[in-house]
């Protein structure tokens, strides 16, 4: 079981999970190596940073940038690159920590 499958399993069974995310696609909001706390939510909206699957690939921390009643959610990084549309969202980032400091908290 890889880290994505473990997080998905945690979210499905307990509604919460944690995972480190790497890369620069979400700078300056999240830094590479951030420890992210995810929670399952009853609904997701534009601006939420989510863990999802797009075109068969796990996306661990990109934003919802558009919604459509038929297509679902359009996922993109923080630099405008669109991953694509999905309906498979497993949870959203509620807290992002880097070097033991909170650098991101989701609006409630």
Helices and strands as residue ranges (DSSP letters): H 3-14, E 16-21, E 34-39, E 49-54, E 57-68, E 72-76, E 82-86, E 89-98, E 101-105
